[in-house]
Amino acid sequence: MAYKVIVLNGSPREKGCTARALEEVINTLHAEGIETELVQVGKGGCAHGCMACGFCGKNGRCVFTDDKVNEVAEKLRGADGLLVGSPVYYGSPNGTVLSFLDRLFYSASYSKHLKVGAAVVSCRRGGNTASFDVLNKYFSISGMPIATSTYWNQVHGFTAADVEKDAEGLQTMRNLGRNMAFLIKAIAAGRETMGAPEVEQGNFTSFPDGK
C-alpha cells in the first residue's frame, strides 16, 4: 500500500534551517516507505489572510488563487499526513505560513480526520515551543493524530550549517519521521480491521442572545 505525506516549508529560505530539519524527517519517511511531496509556501508573495468571506463554503475552494492554498488542498485530500515546518519570528511561526494554514484548513472543508499531522520549528535561540504549540493546534482541532518525537520537534541554528551541529535536534527529526510513519501505517491497518471511529457532527454551540 502506498502512503504519502505533504510537506510544507514555511520558510522564505528554501535551503535554510527549517529546510534542513524537514530534510531529515523526509529522508526518514522515505526509509520507512512513505512518499513525500515538498511544497515551498514561505517564499515569494505573502499569503493572503482569511477574510471570512464565505466563498469557500459555497464553492469548495478559497477565493484567492494567486498562491498555493487551493493546490495544496487538493494534494492533502489524497494524502495520509501533513508535515509543516516554520522558522520562529518574534516567538511565533512565520506570518506567511499562518495565513496559509488558516485558509488551507478552513477552505479545505473535506474531513482531515485521522490524517497524521506533525510540526517542525527552527530558531536561533528561543521561541520554539510557543511556535510549536501554535502549529499543533491546526491538527488538534481537525481530528488529526499528532506525531511526536523524543523531544519537541525543533532544531537550533542561524544557518543550515549550524543545524548540522545540533545532533539532538536532527535525532529528534529522525525519530519524528519514524513515529509519523508508524502512525500512518497503524491507522491504515486499524481502518481495515476495526473501521474508523464515529465522528459526531451537527452541534454548534453559540450564544447570540448574550445569555
C-alpha positions in Angstrom: 0.0 0.0 0.0 1.3 3.5 -0.9 1.3 6.2 1.7 2.0 9.9 1.2 2.9 13.0 3.3 2.6 16.6 2.1 5.4 18.7 3.4 5.1 22.5 3.7 8.2 24.6 4.1 7.0 27.8 5.6 10.4 29.5 5.5 11.4 32.0 2.8 14.8 30.3 2.6 14.4 27.1 0.6 17.7 25.8 1.9 17.8 27.3 5.4 17.4 25.9 8.9 13.8 24.8 8.6 14.6 23.1 5.3 17.4 21.1 6.9 15.2 19.9 9.7 12.4 18.9 7.2 15.0 17.1 5.1 16.0 14.9 8.0 12.3 13.9 8.5 11.7 13.4 4.8 14.7 11.1 4.4 13.5 9.1 7.4 10.0 8.8 5.9 11.4 7.6 2.6 13.4 5.0 4.5 10.1 3.9 6.1 8.4 3.6 2.7 6.4 6.8 2.9 6.3 9.0 -0.2 6.6 12.8 0.3 5.9 15.9 -1.7 7.5 19.1 -0.7 5.8 22.5 -1.3 7.5 25.8 -0.7 5.0 28.2 0.9 7.2 30.7 2.6 8.9 32.2 -0.5 7.5 34.8 -2.9 4.5 36.9 -2.2 2.9 36.7 1.2 -0.2 34.5 1.6 -3.4 36.4 2.0 -5.0 36.3 5.4 -8.5 34.8 5.6 -11.2 37.4 5.0 -14.1 35.3 6.3 -15.9 36.0 3.1 -17.6 32.6 2.9 -16.6 31.9 -0.7 -15.0 28.6 0.2 -18.2 27.4 1.9 -20.2 27.9 -1.3 -17.5 26.9 -3.9 -15.3 24.4 -2.2 -12.1 26.4 -2.6 -10.5 29.6 -1.4 -11.4 32.9 -3.3 -7.7 33.7 -3.6 -6.0 31.9 -6.5 -2.6 33.6 -6.7 -0.8 31.4 -4.1 -0.8 27.6 -3.5 -3.6 27.1 -1.0 -6.1 25.5 -3.4 -3.3 23.5 -4.9 -2.2 22.1 -1.6 -5.8 21.5 -0.5 -6.1 19.1 -3.5 -2.8 17.4 -2.7 -3.8 17.0 1.0 -7.2 15.4 0.1 -5.4 12.2 -1.1 -2.6 12.2 1.4 -2.1 10.4 4.7 -0.3 13.1 6.6 0.8 16.7 6.7 4.2 17.9 7.9 4.6 21.7 8.4 7.9 23.5 9.1 8.4 27.1 10.1 11.1 29.4 11.4 10.4 31.3 14.6 9.6 35.0 14.1 9.1 37.0 17.3 8.1 33.9 19.3 5.6 32.7 16.7 5.6 30.9 13.3 6.2 32.8 10.1 3.2 35.0 9.4 3.0 33.7 5.8 2.6 30.1 6.9 0.0 31.0 9.5 -2.1 32.9 6.9 -1.6 29.9 4.6 -2.7 27.4 7.2 -5.7 29.5 8.2 -7.1 29.4 4.7 -6.0 25.8 3.9 -7.7 24.3 7.0 -10.8 26.4 6.6 -11.3 26.2 2.8 -10.4 22.5 2.5 -13.7 21.5 4.1 -13.4 17.8 3.5 -12.6 15.7 6.6 -9.0 15.6 7.7 -9.9 13.1 10.4 -7.1 10.6 11.1 -4.6 12.2 8.7 -1.4 12.4 10.7 -0.1 15.9 11.4 3.4 17.0 12.5 5.1 20.3 13.0 8.7 21.2 12.9 10.2 24.6 14.1 13.6 26.2 13.9 15.1 29.1 15.7 18.4 30.6 16.6 17.8 30.5 20.3 14.2 31.0 21.7 10.5 30.9 20.8 10.5 27.3 19.5 8.0 25.8 22.0 5.5 28.6 21.6 5.6 28.3 17.8 5.4 24.5 18.0 2.2 24.9 20.1 0.6 27.2 17.6 1.1 24.8 14.6 -0.1 21.8 16.5 -3.5 23.5 17.1 -4.3 23.2 13.4 -4.1 19.4 13.8 -5.8 19.1 17.1 -9.0 20.9 16.0 -9.2 18.8 12.9 -9.2 15.3 14.4 -5.6 14.7 13.1 -3.4 12.5 15.3 -0.2 14.4 16.1 3.2 12.7 15.6 5.6 13.4 18.4 9.3 12.5 19.0 11.8 12.1 21.8 11.8 15.9 22.3 9.8 18.8 21.0 10.2 18.9 17.2 12.7 21.7 17.0 16.2 22.5 15.8 18.5 25.4 16.7 20.8 27.4 14.5 21.2 30.6 12.5 22.2 28.8 9.3 21.7 25.3 7.9 25.3 24.6 8.7 24.6 25.4 12.4 21.7 22.9 12.4 24.2 20.2 11.3 25.8 20.7 14.7 22.5 20.2 16.6 22.9 16.4 16.9 20.0 16.1 19.3 17.7 18.2 17.1 18.5 16.1 14.0 18.0 12.9 16.1 14.6 14.3 17.1 13.7 14.8 13.4 14.6 11.2 12.6 12.6 9.8 15.5 9.7 12.0 14.4 9.9 10.6 10.9 9.8 7.0 12.3 6.9 7.8 14.6 4.9 9.5 11.8 5.4 6.6 9.5 4.3 4.2 12.2 1.2 6.2 13.0 0.2 6.4 9.3 0.6 2.6 8.8 -1.1 1.8 12.1 -4.1 3.9 11.3 -4.4 2.3 7.9 -4.2 -1.1 9.5 -6.8 -0.1 12.1 -9.2 1.1 9.4 -9.0 -2.3 7.7 -9.6 -4.4 10.9 -11.8 -2.1 13.0 -13.0 0.7 10.8 -12.7 4.4 11.7 -14.2 5.8 14.9 -17.6 7.6 14.6 -17.4 11.3 14.3 -20.4 13.2 15.7 -21.4 16.4 13.9 -24.2 18.9 14.0 -24.0 20.5 17.4 -22.6 24.1 17.2 -22.7 26.0 20.5 -23.2 29.7 20.1 -24.8 32.3 22.4 -26.0 35.1 20.0 -28.5 36.4 22.6 -25.7 37.1 25.0 -27.1 34.9 27.8 
